[in-house]
Amino acid sequence: MPTPLICLPYAGGGTSYYHAWRPLCGDRFDIRPALLPGRERRVDVEPLRDVHAVVDDLMPTLAGAGEVVLFGHCLGALIAFELAHRLAGAPDVTVAALFVSGAAAPGENRSLGATGLPDDAFLAKVAEFAGVTDAAMSDPELRELILPTLRADVEMFERYEPGTAEPLPVPITAIVGKADTLVSVDQAAGWAGSTSRDFVLAEMPGGHMYLTESVEPVLSLIDTSVHGGEAR
C-alpha cells in the first residue's frame, strides 16, 4: 500500500503544485496535498495567519491516516514541523519521517519586512526573497484573488514562534538549494537540533525555489529514506 505523503504548501501555494507529483510516485506514495483556508475550493474561507491555527485546521483531516510522511517547503516546512509535533500524541497516526525544504531551523529569526507593506512593495519584497515572480500577479483579477492569502501566509511565516523547544521523536531531512539567498546551508543544518532521531542535510542545485526544477531528485531522496531504496 502506498505511504501517504502529506504535502504542505509554500506561501501563496495550493494543492495543484503537488498534484503534479502523483505520476512520478508510482505505487510508492499516495500524494495528499493539504488544502489550507483561502485557496482553491476553500477560497471563501478566511486565510489563517498563525501556524498553530493551521495545524488545528489540519488535524481532523488526518484522523486514522496510519503511518504518514510529512513534506513542506518554506512556510510549509514550519507547518509540517508543528503538525509532526501534534501528531506525536495522536493514537491513530504515526509520522515516519519529516522533510523540511527551503527553511531555516525553527528558532531562527524570519522577519523579512514584508508584512504591512503597500501591495507593489510587498510583492517586490516577496519576489526578492523567493527569487521568482509569480506571473499571476500581473493579472489584476488574479492578483485581487491571490493577494489576501499571500499576505496572510507571509505574515504567518514572519511571526512564527515554535510551539515547543522539545526535540521531535521523528527523523528529519532538511533540503536546501545551494544558491538559496533566503536560507543558508548552515541555517538548514540547524534542524539537527529539532529531532532526537536521525538527521540528514541534503543540498540541491538552485535557489530558494529549487523545488520547481528538482522534483524527481527530491522524491527519490524521500523514497530512499522511507523505503530504503527498495526496487520498485
C-alpha positions in Angstrom: 0.0 0.0 0.0 1.4 3.5 -0.9 2.7 5.5 2.0 0.7 8.7 2.5 2.9 11.7 1.7 1.3 14.8 3.3 2.5 17.9 1.4 2.3 21.4 3.0 2.3 24.4 0.7 4.8 27.3 0.5 3.5 30.8 0.9 0.7 31.5 -1.6 0.7 27.9 -2.8 -2.2 25.5 -3.0 -2.7 21.8 -3.7 -2.3 21.9 -7.5 1.5 22.1 -7.4 1.7 18.8 -5.5 -0.9 17.0 -7.6 1.7 17.0 -10.4 3.9 14.8 -8.3 1.5 11.9 -8.5 2.6 10.4 -11.8 6.2 10.4 -10.6 5.5 8.3 -7.5 4.3 5.0 -8.9 2.9 2.9 -6.1 5.4 4.2 -3.5 3.5 7.3 -2.2 -0.1 8.5 -2.0 0.4 12.3 -2.5 -2.0 14.1 -0.2 -1.6 17.9 -0.5 -3.0 19.8 2.4 -5.7 22.3 1.4 -5.5 25.4 3.7 -8.2 28.1 4.0 -8.2 30.9 1.4 -7.3 28.9 -1.6 -8.9 26.7 -4.3 -12.2 25.2 -3.1 -11.7 26.9 0.3 -11.1 30.3 -1.3 -14.2 31.8 0.5 -12.7 30.8 3.9 -10.7 33.5 5.7 -7.0 32.7 5.4 -5.2 31.9 8.6 -2.3 33.9 10.0 -0.9 31.6 12.6 0.9 28.3 12.0 -0.6 26.7 15.1 -4.1 27.6 13.9 -3.3 25.9 10.6 -2.4 22.8 12.5 -5.7 22.9 14.4 -7.4 23.1 11.0 -5.5 20.2 9.5 -5.7 17.7 12.4 -9.2 16.4 11.7 -8.2 15.6 8.1 -5.5 13.2 9.2 -7.6 11.2 11.7 -7.0 7.4 11.2 -4.3 8.0 8.5 -1.9 5.4 9.9 1.8 5.9 9.1 2.5 9.1 7.1 5.4 11.1 5.8 5.3 14.9 6.0 6.9 17.3 3.5 6.8 21.1 3.4 8.6 23.8 1.6 9.4 27.2 3.3 6.3 28.1 5.2 5.1 24.6 4.6 8.1 23.2 6.4 7.1 25.1 9.6 3.6 23.8 9.3 4.8 20.3 8.8 7.1 20.6 11.8 4.4 21.7 14.1 2.0 19.2 12.7 4.5 16.4 13.4 4.7 17.5 17.0 0.9 17.5 17.3 0.6 14.1 15.6 3.2 12.6 18.0 0.4 12.3 20.5 -2.2 11.0 18.2 -3.3 7.4 18.7 -4.1 6.6 15.1 -1.4 8.4 13.2 2.4 7.8 13.1 4.8 10.2 11.4 7.5 8.0 9.9 9.7 11.0 8.7 9.7 14.7 8.2 11.2 16.5 5.2 11.7 20.3 5.6 12.6 22.1 2.4 13.9 25.6 1.9 13.5 26.5 5.6 15.8 27.7 8.4 15.6 25.9 11.8 12.5 26.7 13.9 14.3 29.2 16.3 15.7 31.4 13.5 14.5 35.0 13.0 12.2 35.1 10.0 11.4 38.8 9.8 11.7 39.9 6.1 10.0 43.2 6.5 7.2 42.4 4.0 4.2 42.3 6.3 2.2 45.6 6.1 3.9 47.0 3.0 1.8 48.5 0.2 0.8 46.0 -2.5 3.6 46.7 -5.0 6.3 47.0 -2.4 5.0 43.8 -0.7 5.1 41.8 -4.0 8.6 43.1 -4.8 9.8 42.0 -1.4 8.3 38.6 -1.8 9.8 38.2 -5.3 13.2 39.3 -3.9 13.4 36.6 -1.2 11.7 33.9 -3.2 13.9 34.5 -6.2 10.9 34.3 -8.6 8.0 36.5 -9.7 4.5 35.0 -9.9 3.2 35.8 -13.4 -0.4 35.7 -12.0 0.3 38.9 -10.1 0.4 40.8 -13.5 -3.3 39.9 -14.0 -5.5 42.4 -11.9 -8.3 39.9 -11.3 -5.9 37.1 -10.2 -3.9 39.5 -8.1 -7.0 40.6 -6.3 -7.9 36.9 -5.6 -4.5 35.7 -4.6 -3.0 38.7 -2.7 -5.0 38.4 0.6 -3.9 34.7 1.0 -0.3 35.5 0.1 -0.3 38.4 2.6 -1.7 36.1 5.3 0.9 33.4 4.6 3.8 35.8 4.7 2.6 37.3 8.0 2.3 33.7 9.3 5.9 33.0 8.2 7.3 36.2 9.7 5.6 35.9 13.0 6.1 32.1 13.5 7.1 31.0 17.0 7.9 27.4 17.7 5.3 25.7 19.9 7.9 23.8 21.9 11.7 23.5 22.2 11.4 19.8 22.7 13.1 17.7 20.0 10.8 15.8 17.7 10.9 12.0 18.1 10.9 11.7 14.3 13.8 11.6 11.8 14.2 14.9 9.9 15.7 15.5 6.5 16.4 19.2 5.7 16.7 20.1 2.0 18.1 23.4 0.7 19.1 24.9 -2.6 22.8 25.5 -2.8 22.2 29.0 -4.2 19.3 29.9 -1.8 19.7 33.5 -0.7 16.9 33.3 1.9 18.1 30.1 3.7 21.8 29.3 4.1 23.1 25.7 4.3 24.1 26.5 7.9 20.6 27.6 8.8 19.1 24.5 7.2 21.7 22.4 9.2 20.2 23.9 12.4 17.3 21.5 12.0 19.5 18.8 13.5 18.7 20.2 17.0 14.9 19.7 16.3 15.0 15.9 16.4 16.0 13.2 18.8 16.3 10.8 15.9 18.4 10.7 12.7 19.1 13.9 10.8 20.2 14.3 7.2 21.1 17.6 5.3 20.7 17.4 1.6 21.7 20.2 -0.9 20.1 20.6 -4.3 21.1 22.8 -7.3 19.3 26.0 -7.5 18.0 28.8 -5.3 15.1 29.1 -2.8 12.6 27.7 -5.3 14.9 24.9 -6.4 12.0 22.6 -6.0 10.4 23.6 -9.3 13.3 22.0 -11.1 14.2 19.2 -8.8 11.0 17.3 -8.0 12.3 13.8 -9.1 15.6 14.1 -7.1 13.5 15.1 -4.0 11.1 12.3 -4.4 14.0 9.9 -4.9 15.5 11.2 -1.7 12.2 10.7 0.2 11.8 7.2 -1.3 15.3 6.1 -0.3 14.9 7.5 3.2 11.4 6.0 3.8 11.6 2.8 1.8 15.3 2.1 1.9 15.7 2.4 -1.8 14.0 -0.9 -2.5 13.3 -1.8 -6.1 10.0 -0.6 -7.5 
